[in-house]
Amino acid sequence: MDTFRMVMFRWVMILLMSVMEPILSPCPILKHRRC
């Protein structure tokens, strides 16, 4: 159970970062890497 919780927590953090990065960046979501 502990390993499953750690994996879920890591996925949640990755999802939060992927969601917040385009919002914080002035570039569009699809082109935020090219800027």
N, C-alpha and C positions, 0 to 999 in steps of 0.2 A: 504493500500500500504506500509506503514512503516513496519508493522509486516512482510509482505512478503519480503521486502528488508533485514530485519534483519535475517530472516531465510535463505535466499539465501546467504548472506554474511557469515553466520556461516557454511553453507555447503561448500562454497568455501574454507574457512580457513581449515576445516577438510580435504578436498581433498588435499589441498596444503601440509598439514602436513603429510598425508599418503603417498604422492608422494615423499616428500623430506626426510622423515625418512629413507627409505631403501637406498637412495643414500648416505646419510651421514654415515649410519652405515656400517661397513665393512662386516657384515654378509649378506647372500643371502636374497632376498625379502621374500621367504616363511619361512625362519628360523630365521628372525631377532628378533623374540620375545624370542626364546629359548636361545639366547646367553646372 
